[in-house]
Amino acid sequence: MKTKAVVVLLAVAFLLVCASNLLYAEDGRFALSAKAGTLGLGLEAAASINTHFDARVGVNAFKRGYSGTESDIKYDIDLTLLSFAGLIDWYPTQAGFRLTGGVLLNKNSLDLKATSSASYDIGGTTYTAAEVGTLKGELDFKDLAPYAGIGWGKHFGRKSSWSLNFDLGVMFQGSPKLDYTTDGTLSSNAAFRADLDREMQDAKDELDKFKYYPVVSVGVTYRF
């Protein structure tokens, strides 16, 4: 099944859960949360299924740019965090502790652009700035990422409409996908491309540690 179809089905399922609870629960049992954490800044909507289960849908986003120079190479880096979550919370007891599982549509990415006024060391070979030109890299991940975690903070079943919440978990996003491109005089040269592929593979090996992305967030919730 295509990613878009899976996402649509998830969205429809969670909207139906939210709608059914809004229509039939006596106190509405609907909550909104504002969050901040390793996925960026987020907004979530939650609905109570019963005393032990809640359903949540949310969006997280953050963007940051960085420019700097190191060893005569100027770097421009743009980090984009964007994800959409569909989650189910299970409360084993009536306390605030919960176990959470679900899936995220993962659109996190990083773009890199590097230009040198001297030379580059690529795959163990030194190349001039003209031979390489501008080096661009794009880093992204699989679209669908399962999520598992724990948390604290019960959206419903409290006297106060306001509550704090905390989540700690892991997003299984798989090995990052990395692509390099250049526009210098050797951009089509076979030997240069082999060195570039070697450099890219070394970078991928280092980036494999990010296939398990830690998710930590804190937030405040208001129950309607």
N, C-alpha and C positions, 0 to 999 in steps of 0.2 A: 504494500500500500504506500502511496506517495506521502511525503512529509506533510504537504498541505492538507491532504485528506485526513490524516491522523490528527493534525492540529484542530481542524474544523470539528471533528467528532468529539475531541476532548472539550473544546469550548462549549459546544452544544450541551454535552452531558452536564458540565458544571453549571451552566446557566439554568438548566432544568432543575437541578438540585436547589439552586438559590431561589428560583421562582416558586417552586413548590413550598419551600419553607416560609417564604414571605407571604404566600397566600393562606397557608393553613395553620401556621404556628400562632398561638394566641398573642405572644408578645413580640411578634415579628422575627425575633431570633436572627437578626442580620447585623453584621458588624463591619466596620471599615478600619484599616490599620495603615499607619505611616511608618516606614522602616528605613533603616540605614545599616549597611554592612558590606561584606566583600563582593556582593553582586551589584552594589551601587545603592541609589536611593529608590525606595519602592513604595507602591500602593497596593493594598490587598483588600479583597472583599471576602467575607466568610459567612457561611450559613450553617446552622446546626442541623444535623441529620437526626440525631437522637442524643441521649445523655452521654454517650461514649464516643460519638463520631461527629466531626465537623468537616466541611469541605471548604477549600480556599482556592481562589484564583487571584493572580497578581501579575504585576509588571515591575521590572527593575531596570534602571537605566543610570548611566554615568558616562561622562566623556572628559578626557584630559589630554592635552597636548604638551609636548616637551621638545625644546630645541637646545642643542648644546654642541660643543666641539671637544673632541678628544683625539690626541695623536694626529692632528691636522685633518681629521675627518669630521665634517659637520653632520649632525644627526637631527632629523625631524621625525618625531614619533607621535602618532595619534592612537590613543587607546579608546575603544568604544565598548562599553558594557551595556548589553541589551538582552533581556531574557523575559519570557512569559511562563508563568508557573501554573500548574494544576496539581493540587495537593489534597491528601486526605489525612486528617489527624485522628489518632486513636488515643483516648484517655482511659488507661486501665482502671483508674480509680476516679473519685470525684475531685481529687486535688488537681493542681495545675500541670503536673507532668504529662507529657504526651510523646507518642511515637508517630513519625510522619513519613509518608511515602508518596511518590508521585513522579511527574515528568516535567522537564523544562524545555521550551523551545529556545535554543541557545544561539544567539546572534552576536556573542562576544567576538571581538576582532582587534587586531593591532596592525597598523600600517607604518612602515619604516622607509625613510628616504635618506640616503647617505651620499654626500659629495666630498671629494678629497682635493686638496690643493697640492698634494704631494704624490702619494702612491697608496695602493691597496695590497694587503697580503691575503690572497684568496687560495685556499687549498694548498698552502705551503709555497706558493709562487708569488713573487712581487710583480705587480702590474702598475703601469703609470695611470694617472688620472684620465688621460685621453683614451687609453685603451679600455678602461672600464666605463667611464662616463658616470652617470647617476645610477646608483645601485638602489633598487626598490625591493622591498619585501612585504609580503602579505601573510598574516597569520590568522587562521580561523579554525573552527571546530565543527564536529558533527552537529546537525540541526537539533536532534532529539537527544536529551541527556536525562537518564533516570536519576532520581534523587531519593536519598534515605537519610533520616536524621532524628534527632530528639529535640525537645523544646520544653519551655515552661511558660505558662500563662494561659488561663482558660478564658476563651472569648465569651462563653455563656455560663449561666448558672451562678452568677455573682450578683450581689446586691447593688454594687456600683456599676454605672454604665462605662466607666473608664477602667482600663487595666494596662499593665505593662506586659510585654512578651519578649521571649528570647528563643532563638533557634540556633542549633549547631548541627551541621550535617555535611554530606559529601555529594557533589554533583559528578556523576560518572560521564564525563564529556569525551572520553577517548583521546587518542594521541592527536595533537594539533597538526593541522595541515599548513605547510609552509612553502611559499613560492618566491623565488628571486627572479628579477629581470634587470637587465642593464641596457644602456643605449650607446655604449662606446664603440670604438673602431673594431674591437674584437668580440662584439656581442654575438656574432655568428661563427666564431672560430671554434673548431671541435675541441682543441686542447684546452682552451679557456672555459668552454662549457663543461668539460670534464672536471676541471678544478672547482668550478662554481657548484656543480652537483655534489662534489665531495664536501665542500663547505656547508652546503645545505643539509646533507645527511648528518654531519657532525652536530649542526644546530638542532636537527630533529631529535637526535639522541639525547641532547641536553633538555629538550622541551618535553620529553616523554613523562617527566615527573609531574607535569600539569594535567595528565589525563584524569587524575582525581582532584577535583577543585574543591577546596574547603569553603564551606558556606557558614558564615557567622553573621547574625543580624540581631539588632535590638529594635524595638518599636513600641508605639503606643496605640491602643485600640479603643474605639468608641462603639458601644453596642446600642442599637436602636430598639 
